[in-house]
Amino acid sequence: MLKEHNIPYDKLIIGASNKLQFCKENAIEIFIEDSFETCQELEQNGIKTYFMTTKMNENIDSENIERVMNWIQVYEKIQKFCKEN
């Protein structure tokens, strides 16, 4: 999906068991996630997290975490984040 939408990225990690530890060990600044609990944990530890909407989580209130609906929104959010930081 990222290549299909011409979204540049350094690494794509799938299946990391401890995402917080992985982020800390690899200096990850931005994370896209569909698990609300993981989003909360990462945000609480200073990692900018975007909550990717799926059918499984569409009814979860994500007031404190920015929700994204598609990869185009992910790209726009990351562009904004990079300009602000």
PDB file of N, CA, C and O in Angstrom:
ATOM      1  N   MET A   1       0.807  -1.196   0.000  1.00  0.00           N
ATOM      2  CA  MET A   1       0.000   0.000   0.000  1.00  0.00           C
ATOM      3  C   MET A   1       0.855   1.267   0.000  1.00  0.00           C
ATOM      4  O   MET A   1       0.527   2.231  -0.692  1.00  0.00           O
ATOM      5  N   LEU A   2       1.928   1.277   0.754  1.00  0.00           N
ATOM      6  CA  LEU A   2       2.746   2.485   0.811  1.00  0.00           C
ATOM      7  C   LEU A   2       3.354   2.796  -0.561  1.00  0.00           C
ATOM      8  O   LEU A   2       3.269   3.930  -1.032  1.00  0.00           O
ATOM      9  N   LYS A   3       3.951   1.817  -1.187  1.00  0.00           N
ATOM     10  CA  LYS A   3       4.541   2.019  -2.522  1.00  0.00           C
ATOM     11  C   LYS A   3       3.459   2.387  -3.531  1.00  0.00           C
ATOM     12  O   LYS A   3       3.657   3.263  -4.373  1.00  0.00           O
ATOM     13  N   GLU A   4       2.316   1.714  -3.440  1.00  0.00           N
ATOM     14  CA  GLU A   4       1.212   1.968  -4.357  1.00  0.00           C
ATOM     15  C   GLU A   4       0.766   3.423  -4.325  1.00  0.00           C
ATOM     16  O   GLU A   4       0.342   3.969  -5.344  1.00  0.00           O
ATOM     17  N   HIS A   5       0.860   4.056  -3.150  1.00  0.00           N
ATOM     18  CA  HIS A   5       0.451   5.453  -2.985  1.00  0.00           C
ATOM     19  C   HIS A   5       1.640   6.405  -2.943  1.00  0.00           C
ATOM     20  O   HIS A   5       1.495   7.571  -2.576  1.00  0.00           O
ATOM     21  N   ASN A   6       2.824   5.901  -3.322  1.00  0.00           N
ATOM     22  CA  ASN A   6       4.049   6.712  -3.363  1.00  0.00           C
ATOM     23  C   ASN A   6       4.358   7.370  -2.020  1.00  0.00           C
ATOM     24  O   ASN A   6       4.753   8.535  -1.968  1.00  0.00           O
ATOM     25  N   ILE A   7       4.178   6.621  -0.941  1.00  0.00           N
ATOM     26  CA  ILE A   7       4.481   7.124   0.395  1.00  0.00           C
ATOM     27  C   ILE A   7       5.865   6.611   0.785  1.00  0.00           C
ATOM     28  O   ILE A   7       6.055   5.406   0.948  1.00  0.00           O
ATOM     29  N   PRO A   8       6.833   7.516   0.936  1.00  0.00           N
ATOM     30  CA  PRO A   8       8.187   7.064   1.294  1.00  0.00           C
ATOM     31  C   PRO A   8       8.242   6.596   2.752  1.00  0.00           C
ATOM     32  O   PRO A   8       7.522   7.109   3.610  1.00  0.00           O
ATOM     33  N   TYR A   9       9.100   5.623   3.012  1.00  0.00           N
ATOM     34  CA  TYR A   9       9.286   5.127   4.367  1.00  0.00           C
ATOM     35  C   TYR A   9      10.669   4.513   4.479  1.00  0.00           C
ATOM     36  O   TYR A   9      11.267   4.099   3.486  1.00  0.00           O
ATOM     37  N   ASP A  10      11.168   4.463   5.713  1.00  0.00           N
ATOM     38  CA  ASP A  10      12.490   3.883   5.953  1.00  0.00           C
ATOM     39  C   ASP A  10      12.404   2.380   6.174  1.00  0.00           C
ATOM     40  O   ASP A  10      13.197   1.614   5.626  1.00  0.00           O
ATOM     41  N   LYS A  11      11.417   1.960   6.996  1.00  0.00           N
ATOM     42  CA  LYS A  11      11.246   0.555   7.350  1.00  0.00           C
ATOM     43  C   LYS A  11       9.762   0.261   7.488  1.00  0.00           C
ATOM     44  O   LYS A  11       8.976   1.130   7.864  1.00  0.00           O
ATOM     45  N   LEU A  12       9.394  -0.962   7.181  1.00  0.00           N
ATOM     46  CA  LEU A  12       8.042  -1.431   7.414  1.00  0.00           C
ATOM     47  C   LEU A  12       8.167  -2.666   8.287  1.00  0.00           C
ATOM     48  O   LEU A  12       8.699  -3.690   7.858  1.00  0.00           O
ATOM     49  N   ILE A  13       7.679  -2.566   9.506  1.00  0.00           N
ATOM     50  CA  ILE A  13       7.810  -3.660  10.467  1.00  0.00           C
ATOM     51  C   ILE A  13       6.440  -4.283  10.678  1.00  0.00           C
ATOM     52  O   ILE A  13       5.469  -3.593  10.989  1.00  0.00           O
ATOM     53  N   ILE A  14       6.376  -5.574  10.508  1.00  0.00           N
ATOM     54  CA  ILE A  14       5.131  -6.306  10.717  1.00  0.00           C
ATOM     55  C   ILE A  14       5.417  -7.439  11.691  1.00  0.00           C
ATOM     56  O   ILE A  14       6.360  -8.207  11.499  1.00  0.00           O
ATOM     57  N   GLY A  15       4.608  -7.541  12.728  1.00  0.00           N
ATOM     58  CA  GLY A  15       4.725  -8.656  13.651  1.00  0.00           C
ATOM     59  C   GLY A  15       5.647  -8.450  14.829  1.00  0.00           C
ATOM     60  O   GLY A  15       6.027  -9.430  15.471  1.00  0.00           O
ATOM     61  N   ALA A  16       6.025  -7.233  15.143  1.00  0.00           N
ATOM     62  CA  ALA A  16       6.853  -6.989  16.334  1.00  0.00           C
ATOM     63  C   ALA A  16       6.019  -7.317  17.571  1.00  0.00           C
ATOM     64  O   ALA A  16       4.904  -6.815  17.709  1.00  0.00           O
ATOM     65  N   SER A  17       6.539  -8.145  18.466  1.00  0.00           N
ATOM     66  CA  SER A  17       5.755  -8.561  19.632  1.00  0.00           C
ATOM     67  C   SER A  17       5.646  -7.463  20.684  1.00  0.00           C
ATOM     68  O   SER A  17       4.589  -7.302  21.294  1.00  0.00           O
ATOM     69  N   ASN A  18       6.710  -6.712  20.908  1.00  0.00           N
ATOM     70  CA  ASN A  18       6.678  -5.610  21.868  1.00  0.00           C
ATOM     71  C   ASN A  18       6.966  -4.326  21.086  1.00  0.00           C
ATOM     72  O   ASN A  18       8.121  -3.952  20.881  1.00  0.00           O
ATOM     73  N   LYS A  19       5.909  -3.670  20.663  1.00  0.00           N
ATOM     74  CA  LYS A  19       6.065  -2.512  19.774  1.00  0.00           C
ATOM     75  C   LYS A  19       6.721  -1.327  20.471  1.00  0.00           C
ATOM     76  O   LYS A  19       7.496  -0.601  19.849  1.00  0.00           O
ATOM     77  N   LEU A  20       6.425  -1.118  21.748  1.00  0.00           N
ATOM     78  CA  LEU A  20       7.059  -0.024  22.475  1.00  0.00           C
ATOM     79  C   LEU A  20       8.565  -0.235  22.551  1.00  0.00           C
ATOM     80  O   LEU A  20       9.338   0.679  22.265  1.00  0.00           O
ATOM     81  N   GLN A  21       8.975  -1.413  22.929  1.00  0.00           N
ATOM     82  CA  GLN A  21      10.408  -1.717  23.010  1.00  0.00           C
ATOM     83  C   GLN A  21      11.065  -1.564  21.642  1.00  0.00           C
ATOM     84  O   GLN A  21      12.152  -0.997  21.531  1.00  0.00           O
ATOM     85  N   PHE A  22      10.411  -2.065  20.612  1.00  0.00           N
ATOM     86  CA  PHE A  22      10.946  -1.950  19.262  1.00  0.00           C
ATOM     87  C   PHE A  22      11.123  -0.486  18.865  1.00  0.00           C
ATOM     88  O   PHE A  22      12.150  -0.106  18.302  1.00  0.00           O
ATOM     89  N   CYS A  23      10.112   0.332  19.163  1.00  0.00           N
ATOM     90  CA  CYS A  23      10.182   1.757  18.825  1.00  0.00           C
ATOM     91  C   CYS A  23      11.332   2.436  19.544  1.00  0.00           C
ATOM     92  O   CYS A  23      12.061   3.228  18.947  1.00  0.00           O
ATOM     93  N   LYS A  24      11.495   2.131  20.816  1.00  0.00           N
ATOM     94  CA  LYS A  24      12.576   2.738  21.586  1.00  0.00           C
ATOM     95  C   LYS A  24      13.941   2.303  21.057  1.00  0.00           C
ATOM     96  O   LYS A  24      14.847   3.125  20.922  1.00  0.00           O
ATOM     97  N   GLU A  25      14.088   1.020  20.760  1.00  0.00           N
ATOM     98  CA  GLU A  25      15.375   0.496  20.279  1.00  0.00           C
ATOM     99  C   GLU A  25      15.734   1.035  18.896  1.00  0.00           C
ATOM    100  O   GLU A  25      16.914   1.109  18.554  1.00  0.00           O
ATOM    101  N   ASN A  26      14.740   1.410  18.102  1.00  0.00           N
ATOM    102  CA  ASN A  26      14.982   1.856  16.739  1.00  0.00           C
ATOM    103  C   ASN A  26      14.689   3.336  16.512  1.00  0.00           C
ATOM    104  O   ASN A  26      14.610   3.790  15.370  1.00  0.00           O
ATOM    105  N   ALA A  27      14.526   4.087  17.602  1.00  0.00           N
ATOM    106  CA  ALA A  27      14.293   5.539  17.535  1.00  0.00           C
ATOM    107  C   ALA A  27      13.128   5.894  16.598  1.00  0.00           C
ATOM    108  O   ALA A  27      13.222   6.827  15.800  1.00  0.00           O
ATOM    109  N   ILE A  28      12.032   5.135  16.708  1.00  0.00           N
ATOM    110  CA  ILE A  28      10.851   5.384  15.890  1.00  0.00           C
ATOM    111  C   ILE A  28      10.116   6.601  16.426  1.00  0.00           C
ATOM    112  O   ILE A  28       9.818   6.670  17.619  1.00  0.00           O
ATOM    113  N   GLU A  29       9.824   7.551  15.569  1.00  0.00           N
ATOM    114  CA  GLU A  29       9.125   8.769  15.970  1.00  0.00           C
ATOM    115  C   GLU A  29       7.634   8.717  15.642  1.00  0.00           C
ATOM    116  O   GLU A  29       6.822   9.329  16.337  1.00  0.00           O
ATOM    117  N   ILE A  30       7.273   7.987  14.586  1.00  0.00           N
ATOM    118  CA  ILE A  30       5.886   7.939  14.112  1.00  0.00           C
ATOM    119  C   ILE A  30       5.505   6.482  13.910  1.00  0.00           C
ATOM    120  O   ILE A  30       6.266   5.694  13.349  1.00  0.00           O
ATOM    121  N   PHE A  31       4.299   6.136  14.382  1.00  0.00           N
ATOM    122  CA  PHE A  31       3.836   4.757  14.275  1.00  0.00           C
ATOM    123  C   PHE A  31       2.387   4.753  13.828  1.00  0.00           C
ATOM    124  O   PHE A  31       1.578   5.535  14.329  1.00  0.00           O
ATOM    125  N   ILE A  32       2.051   3.873  12.883  1.00  0.00           N
ATOM    126  CA  ILE A  32       0.674   3.712  12.420  1.00  0.00           C
ATOM    127  C   ILE A  32       0.197   2.370  12.954  1.00  0.00           C
ATOM    128  O   ILE A  32       0.847   1.346  12.741  1.00  0.00           O
ATOM    129  N   GLU A  33      -0.936   2.373  13.646  1.00  0.00           N
ATOM    130  CA  GLU A  33      -1.364   1.176  14.374  1.00  0.00           C
ATOM    131  C   GLU A  33      -2.877   1.062  14.358  1.00  0.00           C
ATOM    132  O   GLU A  33      -3.580   2.072  14.334  1.00  0.00           O
ATOM    133  N   ASP A  34      -3.384  -0.174  14.371  1.00  0.00           N
ATOM    134  CA  ASP A  34      -4.828  -0.371  14.428  1.00  0.00           C
ATOM    135  C   ASP A  34      -5.309  -0.909  15.774  1.00  0.00           C
ATOM    136  O   ASP A  34      -6.505  -1.132  15.959  1.00  0.00           O
ATOM    137  N   SER A  35      -4.396  -1.116  16.702  1.00  0.00           N
ATOM    138  CA  SER A  35      -4.761  -1.538  18.058  1.00  0.00           C
ATOM    139  C   SER A  35      -4.820  -0.299  18.956  1.00  0.00           C
ATOM    140  O   SER A  35      -3.822   0.402  19.122  1.00  0.00           O
ATOM    141  N   PHE A  36      -5.980  -0.039  19.523  1.00  0.00           N
ATOM    142  CA  PHE A  36      -6.148   1.134  20.368  1.00  0.00           C
ATOM    143  C   PHE A  36      -5.236   1.072  21.590  1.00  0.00           C
ATOM    144  O   PHE A  36      -4.640   2.078  21.977  1.00  0.00           O
ATOM    145  N   GLU A  37      -5.129  -0.113  22.197  1.00  0.00           N
ATOM    146  CA  GLU A  37      -4.286  -0.256  23.391  1.00  0.00           C
ATOM    147  C   GLU A  37      -2.822   0.040  23.070  1.00  0.00           C
ATOM    148  O   GLU A  37      -2.130   0.692  23.851  1.00  0.00           O
ATOM    149  N   THR A  38      -2.360  -0.436  21.928  1.00  0.00           N
ATOM    150  CA  THR A  38      -0.975  -0.163  21.525  1.00  0.00           C
ATOM    151  C   THR A  38      -0.789   1.320  21.239  1.00  0.00           C
ATOM    152  O   THR A  38       0.233   1.900  21.604  1.00  0.00           O
ATOM    153  N   CYS A  39      -1.775   1.938  20.587  1.00  0.00           N
ATOM    154  CA  CYS A  39      -1.698   3.384  20.334  1.00  0.00           C
ATOM    155  C   CYS A  39      -1.555   4.150  21.639  1.00  0.00           C
ATOM    156  O   CYS A  39      -0.721   5.049  21.751  1.00  0.00           O
ATOM    157  N   GLN A  40      -2.365   3.796  22.620  1.00  0.00           N
ATOM    158  CA  GLN A  40      -2.294   4.472  23.919  1.00  0.00           C
ATOM    159  C   GLN A  40      -0.917   4.309  24.547  1.00  0.00           C
ATOM    160  O   GLN A  40      -0.330   5.281  25.023  1.00  0.00           O
ATOM    161  N   GLU A  41      -0.401   3.089  24.551  1.00  0.00           N
ATOM    162  CA  GLU A  41       0.908   2.827  25.154  1.00  0.00           C
ATOM    163  C   GLU A  41       2.010   3.627  24.464  1.00  0.00           C
ATOM    164  O   GLU A  41       2.860   4.220  25.127  1.00  0.00           O
ATOM    165  N   LEU A  42       1.992   3.641  23.142  1.00  0.00           N
ATOM    166  CA  LEU A  42       3.021   4.371  22.413  1.00  0.00           C
ATOM    167  C   LEU A  42       2.909   5.872  22.636  1.00  0.00           C
ATOM    168  O   LEU A  42       3.915   6.542  22.868  1.00  0.00           O
ATOM    169  N   GLU A  43       1.704   6.398  22.568  1.00  0.00           N
ATOM    170  CA  GLU A  43       1.485   7.842  22.806  1.00  0.00           C
ATOM    171  C   GLU A  43       1.945   8.235  24.204  1.00  0.00           C
ATOM    172  O   GLU A  43       2.575   9.278  24.379  1.00  0.00           O
ATOM    173  N   GLN A  44       1.637   7.411  25.195  1.00  0.00           N
ATOM    174  CA  GLN A  44       2.039   7.706  26.581  1.00  0.00           C
ATOM    175  C   GLN A  44       3.553   7.709  26.751  1.00  0.00           C
ATOM    176  O   GLN A  44       4.074   8.245  27.728  1.00  0.00           O
ATOM    177  N   ASN A  45       4.244   7.114  25.806  1.00  0.00           N
ATOM    178  CA  ASN A  45       5.705   7.062  25.858  1.00  0.00           C
ATOM    179  C   ASN A  45       6.359   7.967  24.824  1.00  0.00           C
ATOM    180  O   ASN A  45       7.526   7.782  24.476  1.00  0.00           O
ATOM    181  N   GLY A  46       5.607   8.942  24.336  1.00  0.00           N
ATOM    182  CA  GLY A  46       6.180   9.983  23.496  1.00  0.00           C
ATOM    183  C   GLY A  46       6.341   9.646  22.020  1.00  0.00           C
ATOM    184  O   GLY A  46       7.057  10.349  21.308  1.00  0.00           O
ATOM    185  N   ILE A  47       5.697   8.593  21.549  1.00  0.00           N
ATOM    186  CA  ILE A  47       5.790   8.224  20.140  1.00  0.00           C
ATOM    187  C   ILE A  47       4.503   8.666  19.451  1.00  0.00           C
ATOM    188  O   ILE A  47       3.413   8.251  19.844  1.00  0.00           O
ATOM    189  N   LYS A  48       4.624   9.494  18.439  1.00  0.00           N
ATOM    190  CA  LYS A  48       3.461   9.983  17.709  1.00  0.00           C
ATOM    191  C   LYS A  48       2.799   8.800  17.011  1.00  0.00           C
ATOM    192  O   LYS A  48       3.424   8.109  16.207  1.00  0.00           O
ATOM    193  N   THR A  49       1.535   8.579  17.328  1.00  0.00           N
ATOM    194  CA  THR A  49       0.827   7.407  16.818  1.00  0.00           C
ATOM    195  C   THR A  49      -0.440   7.824  16.097  1.00  0.00           C
ATOM    196  O   THR A  49      -1.197   8.671  16.573  1.00  0.00           O
ATOM    197  N   TYR A  50      -0.656   7.218  14.947  1.00  0.00           N
ATOM    198  CA  TYR A  50      -1.887   7.424  14.192  1.00  0.00           C
ATOM    199  C   TYR A  50      -2.693   6.140  14.235  1.00  0.00           C
ATOM    200  O   TYR A  50      -2.190   5.069  13.896  1.00  0.00           O
ATOM    201  N   PHE A  51      -3.934   6.251  14.650  1.00  0.00           N
ATOM    202  CA  PHE A  51      -4.832   5.119  14.847  1.00  0.00           C
ATOM    203  C   PHE A  51      -5.550   4.820  13.528  1.00  0.00           C
ATOM    204  O   PHE A  51      -6.464   5.543  13.131  1.00  0.00           O
ATOM    205  N   MET A  52      -5.127   3.752  12.859  1.00  0.00           N
ATOM    206  CA  MET A  52      -5.696   3.379  11.569  1.00  0.00           C
ATOM    207  C   MET A  52      -7.053   2.711  11.771  1.00  0.00           C
ATOM    208  O   MET A  52      -7.166   1.699  12.462  1.00  0.00           O
ATOM    209  N   THR A  53      -8.064   3.287  11.164  1.00  0.00           N
ATOM    210  CA  THR A  53      -9.424   2.774  11.298  1.00  0.00           C
ATOM    211  C   THR A  53      -9.594   1.469  10.526  1.00  0.00           C
ATOM    212  O   THR A  53      -9.191   1.343   9.370  1.00  0.00           O
ATOM    213  N   THR A  54     -10.205   0.506  11.210  1.00  0.00           N
ATOM    214  CA  THR A  54     -10.592  -0.764  10.593  1.00  0.00           C
ATOM    215  C   THR A  54     -12.018  -1.081  11.050  1.00  0.00           C
ATOM    216  O   THR A  54     -12.557  -0.398  11.921  1.00  0.00           O
ATOM    217  N   LYS A  55     -12.613  -2.091  10.478  1.00  0.00           N
ATOM    218  CA  LYS A  55     -13.960  -2.498  10.903  1.00  0.00           C
ATOM    219  C   LYS A  55     -13.963  -2.938  12.362  1.00  0.00           C
ATOM    220  O   LYS A  55     -14.973  -2.801  13.053  1.00  0.00           O
ATOM    221  N   MET A  56     -12.838  -3.467  12.830  1.00  0.00           N
ATOM    222  CA  MET A  56     -12.747  -3.962  14.208  1.00  0.00           C
ATOM    223  C   MET A  56     -12.665  -2.833  15.235  1.00  0.00           C
ATOM    224  O   MET A  56     -13.020  -3.040  16.395  1.00  0.00           O
ATOM    225  N   ASN A  57     -12.205  -1.645  14.834  1.00  0.00           N
ATOM    226  CA  ASN A  57     -11.993  -0.583  15.821  1.00  0.00           C
ATOM    227  C   ASN A  57     -12.766   0.693  15.526  1.00  0.00           C
ATOM    228  O   ASN A  57     -12.585   1.692  16.223  1.00  0.00           O
ATOM    229  N   GLU A  58     -13.624   0.685  14.510  1.00  0.00           N
ATOM    230  CA  GLU A  58     -14.286   1.922  14.098  1.00  0.00           C
ATOM    231  C   GLU A  58     -15.186   2.528  15.174  1.00  0.00           C
ATOM    232  O   GLU A  58     -15.503   3.716  15.101  1.00  0.00           O
ATOM    233  N   ASN A  59     -15.600   1.756  16.154  1.00  0.00           N
ATOM    234  CA  ASN A  59     -16.471   2.269  17.211  1.00  0.00           C
ATOM    235  C   ASN A  59     -15.715   2.680  18.468  1.00  0.00           C
ATOM    236  O   ASN A  59     -16.334   3.095  19.447  1.00  0.00           O
ATOM    237  N   ILE A  60     -14.409   2.575  18.458  1.00  0.00           N
ATOM    238  CA  ILE A  60     -13.600   2.960  19.616  1.00  0.00           C
ATOM    239  C   ILE A  60     -13.361   4.463  19.578  1.00  0.00           C
ATOM    240  O   ILE A  60     -12.978   5.015  18.546  1.00  0.00           O
ATOM    241  N   ASP A  61     -13.590   5.117  20.706  1.00  0.00           N
ATOM    242  CA  ASP A  61     -13.371   6.552  20.817  1.00  0.00           C
ATOM    243  C   ASP A  61     -11.875   6.818  20.944  1.00  0.00           C
ATOM    244  O   ASP A  61     -11.235   6.357  21.889  1.00  0.00           O
ATOM    245  N   SER A  62     -11.331   7.552  20.004  1.00  0.00           N
ATOM    246  CA  SER A  62      -9.896   7.836  20.004  1.00  0.00           C
ATOM    247  C   SER A  62      -9.652   9.331  20.185  1.00  0.00           C
ATOM    248  O   SER A  62      -8.889   9.939  19.434  1.00  0.00           O
ATOM    249  N   GLU A  63     -10.290   9.904  21.165  1.00  0.00           N
ATOM    250  CA  GLU A  63     -10.230  11.350  21.400  1.00  0.00           C
ATOM    251  C   GLU A  63      -8.810  11.886  21.546  1.00  0.00           C
ATOM    252  O   GLU A  63      -8.511  12.977  21.062  1.00  0.00           O
ATOM    253  N   ASN A  64      -7.933  11.136  22.204  1.00  0.00           N
ATOM    254  CA  ASN A  64      -6.572  11.618  22.451  1.00  0.00           C
ATOM    255  C   ASN A  64      -5.557  11.151  21.410  1.00  0.00           C
ATOM    256  O   ASN A  64      -4.392  11.545  21.451  1.00  0.00           O
ATOM    257  N   ILE A  65      -6.000  10.320  20.491  1.00  0.00           N
ATOM    258  CA  ILE A  65      -5.101   9.783  19.470  1.00  0.00           C
ATOM    259  C   ILE A  65      -5.692  10.109  18.101  1.00  0.00           C
ATOM    260  O   ILE A  65      -6.880   9.898  17.855  1.00  0.00           O
ATOM    261  N   GLU A  66      -4.847  10.624  17.223  1.00  0.00           N
ATOM    262  CA  GLU A  66      -5.337  11.002  15.892  1.00  0.00           C
ATOM    263  C   GLU A  66      -5.679   9.763  15.082  1.00  0.00           C
ATOM    264  O   GLU A  66      -4.870   8.845  14.949  1.00  0.00           O
ATOM    265  N   ARG A  67      -6.881   9.752  14.550  1.00  0.00           N
ATOM    266  CA  ARG A  67      -7.363   8.638  13.751  1.00  0.00           C
ATOM    267  C   ARG A  67      -7.134   8.941  12.276  1.00  0.00           C
ATOM    268  O   ARG A  67      -7.298  10.079  11.836  1.00  0.00           O
ATOM    269  N   VAL A  68      -6.755   7.921  11.517  1.00  0.00           N
ATOM    270  CA  VAL A  68      -6.629   8.040  10.069  1.00  0.00           C
ATOM    271  C   VAL A  68      -7.491   6.964   9.426  1.00  0.00           C
ATOM    272  O   VAL A  68      -7.638   5.863   9.957  1.00  0.00           O
ATOM    273  N   MET A  69      -8.056   7.304   8.275  1.00  0.00           N
ATOM    274  CA  MET A  69      -8.983   6.398   7.598  1.00  0.00           C
ATOM    275  C   MET A  69      -8.330   5.646   6.433  1.00  0.00           C
ATOM    276  O   MET A  69      -8.816   4.593   6.021  1.00  0.00           O
ATOM    277  N   ASN A  70      -7.227   6.191   5.904  1.00  0.00           N
ATOM    278  CA  ASN A  70      -6.598   5.584   4.730  1.00  0.00           C
ATOM    279  C   ASN A  70      -5.147   6.059   4.628  1.00  0.00           C
ATOM    280  O   ASN A  70      -4.691   6.890   5.414  1.00  0.00           O
ATOM    281  N   TRP A  71      -4.438   5.511   3.640  1.00  0.00           N
ATOM    282  CA  TRP A  71      -3.011   5.834   3.496  1.00  0.00           C
ATOM    283  C   TRP A  71      -2.789   7.258   3.005  1.00  0.00           C
ATOM    284  O   TRP A  71      -1.735   7.838   3.264  1.00  0.00           O
ATOM    285  N   ILE A  72      -3.724   7.808   2.328  1.00  0.00           N
ATOM    286  CA  ILE A  72      -3.597   9.212   1.911  1.00  0.00           C
ATOM    287  C   ILE A  72      -3.599  10.111   3.140  1.00  0.00           C
ATOM    288  O   ILE A  72      -2.804  11.048   3.222  1.00  0.00           O
ATOM    289  N   GLN A  73      -4.482   9.839   4.094  1.00  0.00           N
ATOM    290  CA  GLN A  73      -4.495  10.607   5.339  1.00  0.00           C
ATOM    291  C   GLN A  73      -3.209  10.389   6.126  1.00  0.00           C
ATOM    292  O   GLN A  73      -2.691  11.323   6.737  1.00  0.00           O
ATOM    293  N   VAL A  74      -2.698   9.179   6.115  1.00  0.00           N
ATOM    294  CA  VAL A  74      -1.425   8.905   6.798  1.00  0.00           C
ATOM    295  C   VAL A  74      -0.344   9.794   6.209  1.00  0.00           C
ATOM    296  O   VAL A  74       0.405  10.435   6.946  1.00  0.00           O
ATOM    297  N   TYR A  75      -0.259   9.837   4.908  1.00  0.00           N
ATOM    298  CA  TYR A  75       0.740  10.660   4.232  1.00  0.00           C
ATOM    299  C   TYR A  75       0.594  12.131   4.625  1.00  0.00           C
ATOM    300  O   TYR A  75       1.582  12.797   4.938  1.00  0.00           O
ATOM    301  N   GLU A  76      -0.633  12.628   4.606  1.00  0.00           N
ATOM    302  CA  GLU A  76      -0.875  14.035   4.954  1.00  0.00           C
ATOM    303  C   GLU A  76      -0.497  14.323   6.401  1.00  0.00           C
ATOM    304  O   GLU A  76       0.098  15.361   6.689  1.00  0.00           O
ATOM    305  N   LYS A  77      -0.833  13.419   7.311  1.00  0.00           N
ATOM    306  CA  LYS A  77      -0.501  13.609   8.734  1.00  0.00           C
ATOM    307  C   LYS A  77       1.005  13.603   8.940  1.00  0.00           C
ATOM    308  O   LYS A  77       1.531  14.404   9.713  1.00  0.00           O
ATOM    309  N   ILE A  78       1.697  12.708   8.257  1.00  0.00           N
ATOM    310  CA  ILE A  78       3.150  12.624   8.413  1.00  0.00           C
ATOM    311  C   ILE A  78       3.812  13.868   7.837  1.00  0.00           C
ATOM    312  O   ILE A  78       4.770  14.381   8.415  1.00  0.00           O
ATOM    313  N   GLN A  79       3.318  14.358   6.710  1.00  0.00           N
ATOM    314  CA  GLN A  79       3.846  15.597   6.130  1.00  0.00           C
ATOM    315  C   GLN A  79       3.686  16.756   7.122  1.00  0.00           C
ATOM    316  O   GLN A  79       4.608  17.547   7.319  1.00  0.00           O
ATOM    317  N   LYS A  80       2.526  16.842   7.729  1.00  0.00           N
ATOM    318  CA  LYS A  80       2.259  17.896   8.712  1.00  0.00           C
ATOM    319  C   LYS A  80       3.180  17.733   9.925  1.00  0.00           C
ATOM    320  O   LYS A  80       3.762  18.710  10.396  1.00  0.00           O
ATOM    321  N   PHE A  81       3.311  16.523  10.424  1.00  0.00           N
ATOM    322  CA  PHE A  81       4.167  16.244  11.568  1.00  0.00           C
ATOM    323  C   PHE A  81       5.608  16.667  11.281  1.00  0.00           C
ATOM    324  O   PHE A  81       6.257  17.294  12.117  1.00  0.00           O
ATOM    325  N   CYS A  82       6.097  16.319  10.097  1.00  0.00           N
ATOM    326  CA  CYS A  82       7.475  16.649   9.737  1.00  0.00           C
ATOM    327  C   CYS A  82       7.695  18.156   9.639  1.00  0.00           C
ATOM    328  O   CYS A  82       8.761  18.644  10.012  1.00  0.00           O
ATOM    329  N   LYS A  83       6.721  18.890   9.151  1.00  0.00           N
ATOM    330  CA  LYS A  83       6.843  20.352   9.056  1.00  0.00           C
ATOM    331  C   LYS A  83       6.846  20.992  10.424  1.00  0.00           C
ATOM    332  O   LYS A  83       7.515  22.003  10.636  1.00  0.00           O
ATOM    333  N   GLU A  84       6.101  20.412  11.365  1.00  0.00           N
ATOM    334  CA  GLU A  84       5.996  20.985  12.712  1.00  0.00           C
ATOM    335  C   GLU A  84       7.171  20.586  13.606  1.00  0.00           C
ATOM    336  O   GLU A  84       7.418  21.235  14.622  1.00  0.00           O
ATOM    337  N   ASN A  85       7.881  19.553  13.249  1.00  0.00           N
ATOM    338  CA  ASN A  85       8.969  19.064  14.103  1.00  0.00           C
ATOM    339  C   ASN A  85      10.244  19.192  13.374  1.00  0.00           C
ATOM    340  O   ASN A  85      11.297  18.839  13.905  1.00  0.00           O
TER     341      ASN A  85
END
